[in-house]
Amino acid sequence: MAKGTQEFVADPRNEAILINVNGAMVPRAQATVSVFDSGFMLGDGVWEGLRLHKGKFAFLEAHLDRLYEGAKAIMMDVGLSREELTRRLDETIDGNGMRGSEGVHIRLMVTRGIRSTPYQDPRVVISPATIVIIPEYKHPLPETIEHGITLFTVHVRRGDPAVQDPKLNSHSKLNCITACIQATQAGANEGLMLDPHGFVATCNSTHFFIVRKGEVWTSTGDYCLGGITRANVIRVCREAGIPVYEKNFSLTEAHGADEAFCTGTFAGVVPVTEIDGRKITDGRGPMVERLQGLYRGLMDRDCA
């Protein structure tokens, strides 16, 4: 069984990729940032995961909306316009000869830049933002898409927006990492996380849905990242006439679901077969299989 939704098919071509570091194409083994960089030192920055589909970045505008909104919220100047950043993404893909390839995943990272000293105050930053783009050949494992993953409900909760707003796709991921560690130690693939009120919120690296009596449910979204794939699955449900609801629901309702699944940029729609030892389905259920097809169709239209 796969370790989680992020596990991928190993590809030797990744050893020779060029990584874009502040506009310079650098071999993987030589791609570095300063020890004084804000991202390395403090997790101070925002990022996006992108997929190349039919030669184009899928849902690029939505991803850029989230990136620039996050940068504005933390008062960080990206230093490039959307058009300039898009050109840099294109240069990275073309510089690696990836334009005609499927299964390319891109990590776009922007940090506040280099600090003059190890200190959290942004006023000690002495450089423009650091922008790193890592493209890799990464296909999700077929068994992940077909046979699914298991979840374990962790004690780590999604935070209150007044503590650290979950809407920020920040480099600070310890909340999710500690959830992942607990789920791994429990023998599951990912952690299912509750909100501060005890309702189901999200997973440590993906968004979570259940299916009950032909209806698709997901959390209110109040305590999770504004997921691009999550929003697109809600969209295809509505377009196809599938009842879909963003609502509070309990762990008991998740345990008793007919089907369950996770969503994310990398693997798309992934079935969940077990939650806390309760079997949900044997592999991929009919609704999940249908939604996988609808989501692929939406990607095709977006990149046409």
N, C-alpha and C positions, 0 to 999 in steps of 0.2 A: 504493500500500500504506500501511496505517496506520503511524504512528510508533511505536506501542506500545499496550499494553492500556489505558492511561489516556486515550487520545485520544477525544474526544467530539464529538457534533454541536453546533455552535454554536447558542446560543439567546439571542435579544436580551432575553428577560425577565430574564436574570441581571444586566443592568445596573441593574435597579431593585429587587433583592432587599434585604431587611433582614437584617442580621447581628446575632446576639445576643452582646453584649459585657457579660459580668458581669450579665446579667439585663435589660439595656437593649437595645431594638431600634433599631439604627442603620443609616441608609442606607449602602450599600456604599462609596461614595466617602468617607464620614466615619468608617468603622470603623477604629480605631487602638488600639494598645497602647503603653505607655510604653517608651522606649528603655532603661529600667532593668528591664524585665520579664525574668524568668528564662529564658523561652523564647527571646526575641530575643537576649539576651546570651550564653546558655550552652547553649541547647538542652535546658534542664532542665524536663522535663515529659513527659506521655504523651498519646496521642491515639487516636481511633478513626474509621474511615470507616464510615458507615451508609447503607443504601438504604431508601427508602420504597417499599413494595410493597402494593398494594391498600389504601392508607390507613394502613398500619402499618409500624413499623420492623422489617425482617427480622432475625431471630435476635438481637433486642435483648438478651436476658438473657446470651447468650454474649459479646456485645461489652462489656456492663457488667462481667461477670466479669473479663474481661481488663484493662479500664481500672482497676478498683479493685484488682486484684491487682498491677498495675504500680505504681500509686500507693503501695500499702503497701510494696512492695519497696524503693522509693526514699525511704520515710518522708516522703511528701507527703500532706498533708491536703487532700482535694478540697473539703471545706467544705460539701458537699451530700450528703444521703443518696441512695441509688439512686432512691427515689421522687421526691425533689425534682429530681434531675437529669433524670429522665424527663419530669416536668412542664415543665421548661425546654425540653427538646427539642420537646415537643408545642406549647408556646407559640410556638416559633420557626417550626414548620411552619404552624400555624394563622395566625400573624401575617403570613405570606406568602401565605396562601390556597392552599397546596400540597396539602392533604389529599386532594383527589380526583385528583391528578396522578400519572402514572407517570413513571419516569425522573428521580426526585429523589435526589440524592446529598448526604449531610450529612457535613461534617468537624467532629468534636467534639474540641476541644483544651483541655487543662488544663495550666497551668504552675504552678510553685511560687509565683509572685507577683512583686511588685516588690522589688528589692534597693535598699539605701541607697547602694551603691557597686558599681562593677564588680569583683566578687570572687566566687569559686565557693562559699565557705562558706555553707551554708543559714542560718546564724545571723544573716546580715545582711539576711534577708528581712523586710520591714516591712509587708506587706499579706497578706490572704487570697489563696488561689489565684486565678489569672486563668482564667476559663472563657469560651471563644469558640466559638460554633456558627455555621458557615457552611453554609447550604442552597443548592443550585444545581440548576437543571434540566440534567441531564447524562445523555444516552443514549449508550452505547457506539456507535462506528461500526458499522453492519451488516457492513461488509467485514472488520472485526476478528473478529467472531463467526463469519463464514462462511469467510473465506479465510485467517485466521490471521496470525501474526507470525513473525519470524525471531529467532534467538538467536545470541549470540557468547560463547564462554567467556572470561571476563576473568581477569586475574592476581590481582585483588583477592579475597581469601578471606573467607568468613564467620568471624567472630572466635570465639576460645575464650571460654567463659562467664566465665572468670576475668579476661578483659580487659574486654569489655563484652558482657553476656549478650544474645544475639540474641532471647531470649524477651521482652525489654523492648521494647514498642512506643513507643520514646522519640522525642523531637523531634530527637535527634542522629542524623542520617541520612547523614553523610559517607561511611561505608562503602559504602552503597548508591548514593550520588550518584557517587562515583568509579567504581564499577562501571558505572553508566549512561553516564557520559562515555566510557569506553573502548569500550563496545558501540556507542554512537552513532558514534564516530570510525571504527569498523570497518564501519559501514554496516548494522548490525543494529538491531532494534527494542528489545531488552532484553538485559541481561547475564545469562548463566548463571554461577552462582557455586559454587565447590567448597568443601568444608570443609577444616579444617587437615590432614586425612589424604589429601586428593586425591579423595575421593568427591564425587559430585554432591550439592549441598545445596539450592539454591533459586535464584530469580531476584532481580534487584535490587528489584523492586516486587511480585512475585507468587510463588506457590509453583509447583513444577514436578513433572510426572508424565510417565511414559512408559508405553506399552502394548507388551507383548511376548507373542506367542502367546496372546492372549486374557486375559492378566493385566495388571493395573494396578499399577505400581510408583511409589512416591515415597520420598523420603529417610527416614531414621530420625526426622527432626524434631529431632535433637539440636542442630543448628546453624542453625535457622531459627525465625522467629516462630511462635507457636502460632496458625496461621491458622484463622479461622472457616470460610471457604469450603473450605479444604483438609480440615478435619475433616468437613464436610458431604458432600463428594464421597466420602470414605472411607465415610461412613455409607450413602450411597445405593448404593454398590457392594455393600456387605454385604447391604443389604436386597434388592437385585436378584439376589443370588447371583453377582456378578462377583468373581473372585478378586482381592484387593487386598492389597498388601504394603508395609509401611514397613520399608525395608531399605537397607543400603549397596549402591550400584551405581556403576560407573565411567563415565567419559565415553565409553569405547568402547561400552558397552552402550546409552548414550543415542544415540550416532551410529547404531547399528544397530537402533534401535527401529522397530516397525511404525507407531506413532503417538506423538505427544507433545502435551502441552497444559499451559497455565498456569491457575491459579485465583486469584481475588481478589474482594473485595466488589463492586468497581465493575462489572466486565465478566463476572463469573461464570466460566464455563469457556471458554477461548480456545484454539483449535488452534495448535500450533507446526508450521510447515511446513518449516523449515530450521534446522539447528544447525551452526555453523562451516562453512557452505558445503555441508554434506551434506543433500540433499533427504530429508525424512522422508515427507511426503505432498503431494499436490496439493490444497490446501485442506483441508476438514474430512473426517476419516476417520470410519468407521462407529461406532467406540467413542466418539469425542468427541461425535458428534451424539447418540448415545444418552444420554451423561452430561449433555449440555446439557438434554435433556428431563427426565431424572430430577431434576436440580438445580432446574429451574423448578417441577417438581411439589412438591418439598420446600419451596420458598419459598411456594408457594400454601397448603400445609398449615400452615406456621408462621404465616402471616398471615391464616388463615381466621377 
